[in-house]
Amino acid sequence: MDKEILNIRAHHFLCMQGFQGYGYSDDFVAHMSKIVNYIRENLDCKINLINSCDEICSVCTNNKNQQCSNKEVDNMDDIVLSKLELKKQYIISAEDAFNLVNKKLKTIEDVKDICGDCRWTEKCLWYLNRERIFNGTVD
Ligand code: SF4
């Protein structure tokens, strides 16, 4: 990754924590793995939080001319930004972005507001862990 600031859509800070190798195509999975590994190994890297197609979307089959055709994700970034009390194009370190989403999304309602219509909830470790935590089945 050679960019000084990475464009990442806000809801992808949830997806990246839940990612375990599932996705829309082999190319998408390989590309997302590369980005997730890079960010995990470079937590101090600068992120531009956005609400439109980003680095991860760049090889996605749902990306049609930089617009996501997947209607279920339409509002997810705006809801995340609103719950974080941030405006789009906020510059933040990856580490702070991960910490912020985990701190600010405090209830199962917060999580369901964002991820309720997502098709990946059964495969997303972040969603499954949050569900277990908020249901009181984990410490
Ligand atoms: S489904 Fe939409 S938001 Fe998700 S990676 Fe693909 S283009 Fe991006």
Residues whose N, C-alpha, C, O or C-beta is under 5 A from the ligand:
A	BS01	SF4	I56 C57 C60 N62 N63 C68 N70 V73
